[in-house]
Amino acid sequence: MVNRADLPAPEHGLVITHFLTVRDVAVSRDFYARIFGGQVVLAENPAIVRISNSWIILNPGGGPTPDKPDIVLRSPEPGDPVSSFMNVRVADIMAFYEAARAQGATFVTEPLDRKAEIRCYMRDPDGYLIEIGQGTGMLHGVYADPSPS
């Protein structure tokens, strides 16, 4: 039996979870539990991994259902444009980066100082992009340079 307190089921108000359509639930479940120190709340159907103050829900893709007609869920394919990503904030980005690399995480770059924050990006086993960031300058009123127009 699952402890209700471990589920994303608020007694009042709301919580926000992140649902990912994955190719292999077991591989993704292990990744999120191992890299982010998550607790596997449910192993499958759907898999739920509690990470700090949030939950990742993992399920394979599929076709339309009565509550989402005309909607097909699938994992990203290599080369697909990115329209959203998880943004994970950490207290010590270098410690997280080194520990995650030691656990087999793949990063796009090493952490880079962007004035407002230090950040880097990683990919999960399905290719989802995840930003890892640590607020630095923004905590003192220093922000990143505006994007060129």
C-alpha positions as CSV (number, residue, x, y, z in Angstrom):
1,M,0.0,0.0,0.0
2,V,1.3,3.5,-0.9
3,N,1.4,6.1,1.8
4,R,-1.0,8.9,0.7
5,A,1.6,11.6,1.9
6,D,4.0,10.3,-0.8
7,L,1.4,10.8,-3.6
8,P,0.7,14.0,-5.5
9,A,-2.7,14.2,-3.9
10,P,-3.3,17.4,-2.0
11,E,-5.9,17.6,0.7
12,H,-6.3,21.4,-0.1
13,G,-5.3,23.6,-3.0
14,L,-3.1,22.0,-5.7
15,V,0.3,20.6,-6.5
16,I,2.0,20.6,-9.9
17,T,3.6,17.5,-11.2
18,H,5.5,16.8,-14.4
19,F,4.3,14.0,-16.8
20,L,6.8,12.5,-19.2
21,T,6.0,10.1,-22.0
22,V,8.9,7.6,-21.9
23,R,10.1,4.7,-24.0
24,D,11.1,2.5,-21.1
25,V,9.5,3.2,-17.8
26,A,12.0,1.2,-15.7
27,V,15.0,3.0,-17.3
28,S,13.5,6.4,-16.7
29,R,12.3,5.6,-13.2
30,D,15.8,4.5,-12.3
31,F,17.3,7.7,-13.9
32,Y,15.1,10.1,-11.9
33,A,15.5,8.2,-8.7
34,R,19.3,7.8,-9.0
35,I,20.3,11.2,-10.5
36,F,17.9,13.3,-8.4
37,G,17.7,11.2,-5.3
38,G,14.1,10.5,-5.9
39,Q,11.8,8.1,-4.1
40,V,9.9,5.6,-6.2
41,V,6.3,5.9,-5.0
42,L,4.8,3.7,-7.7
43,A,6.8,1.5,-9.9
44,E,4.5,1.6,-13.0
45,N,1.1,2.3,-14.4
46,P,2.0,5.1,-14.0
47,A,5.5,5.3,-12.4
48,I,5.7,8.1,-9.9
49,V,9.0,9.4,-8.5
50,R,8.9,11.9,-5.7
51,I,11.8,14.3,-6.0
52,S,12.2,16.8,-3.2
53,N,9.0,18.8,-3.3
54,S,7.7,17.6,-6.6
55,W,6.8,14.5,-8.5
56,I,7.7,13.1,-12.0
57,I,5.1,10.8,-13.5
58,L,6.3,8.4,-16.2
59,N,4.2,6.4,-18.6
60,P,4.6,5.0,-22.1
61,G,3.1,6.9,-25.0
62,G,-0.2,6.1,-26.6
63,G,-3.1,7.2,-28.7
64,P,-6.2,9.2,-27.8
65,T,-8.3,8.4,-24.8
66,P,-11.8,9.6,-24.0
67,D,-10.4,12.4,-21.8
68,K,-7.9,13.5,-24.5
69,P,-9.4,12.8,-27.9
70,D,-7.2,13.5,-30.9
71,I,-4.1,13.6,-28.7
72,V,-1.2,11.2,-29.2
73,L,1.6,11.0,-26.6
74,R,5.1,10.1,-27.7
75,S,8.7,10.5,-26.5
76,P,10.8,13.1,-28.3
77,E,12.8,12.0,-31.3
78,P,16.5,13.1,-31.8
79,G,16.4,16.5,-33.6
80,D,12.9,17.4,-32.4
81,P,12.6,21.1,-31.5
82,V,12.4,21.7,-27.7
83,S,9.3,23.7,-26.6
84,S,9.6,23.1,-22.9
85,F,11.9,21.6,-20.3
86,M,12.2,21.0,-16.6
87,N,14.1,23.6,-14.6
88,V,15.7,22.2,-11.5
89,R,17.2,24.6,-9.0
90,V,20.0,23.4,-6.8
91,A,21.9,24.9,-3.9
92,D,25.4,23.8,-5.1
93,I,25.5,23.3,-8.9
94,M,29.1,22.0,-9.0
95,A,28.3,19.4,-6.3
96,F,25.2,18.3,-8.2
97,Y,27.0,18.3,-11.6
98,E,29.9,16.1,-10.3
99,A,27.6,13.7,-8.5
100,A,25.2,13.4,-11.4
101,R,28.1,12.8,-13.9
102,A,29.5,10.1,-11.5
103,Q,26.0,8.4,-11.7
104,G,26.1,8.4,-15.5
105,A,24.2,11.6,-16.3
106,T,24.9,13.2,-19.7
107,F,25.3,17.0,-19.8
108,V,25.2,19.2,-22.9
109,T,27.8,21.5,-21.3
110,E,29.5,22.0,-18.0
111,P,28.0,24.6,-15.7
112,L,28.4,28.1,-17.2
113,D,28.2,31.5,-15.3
114,R,25.4,33.6,-16.9
115,K,25.7,36.4,-14.3
116,A,22.2,35.9,-12.8
117,E,22.8,32.2,-12.4
118,I,25.2,29.3,-13.1
119,R,23.5,26.8,-15.3
120,C,23.9,23.8,-17.5
121,Y,21.6,21.3,-19.3
122,M,21.4,17.6,-19.2
123,R,19.3,15.0,-21.1
124,D,17.4,12.1,-19.6
125,P,17.3,8.7,-21.3
126,D,14.5,9.8,-23.6
127,G,16.3,12.9,-24.7
128,Y,14.2,15.4,-22.6
129,L,16.1,18.5,-21.8
130,I,16.6,19.4,-18.1
131,E,18.1,22.7,-17.0
132,I,20.1,22.6,-13.8
133,G,20.7,26.0,-12.2
134,Q,21.9,27.8,-9.2
135,G,20.8,31.4,-8.5
136,T,23.8,33.7,-8.0
137,G,23.6,37.3,-9.2
138,M,19.8,37.3,-9.4
139,L,19.9,37.0,-5.6
140,H,21.6,40.4,-5.5
141,G,19.8,42.2,-8.4
142,V,22.2,41.1,-11.2
143,Y,20.5,39.6,-14.2
144,A,21.6,38.1,-17.5
145,D,22.2,40.3,-20.5
146,P,19.1,40.7,-22.7
147,S,18.9,38.5,-25.8
148,P,19.9,40.2,-29.0
149,S,16.9,41.3,-31.0
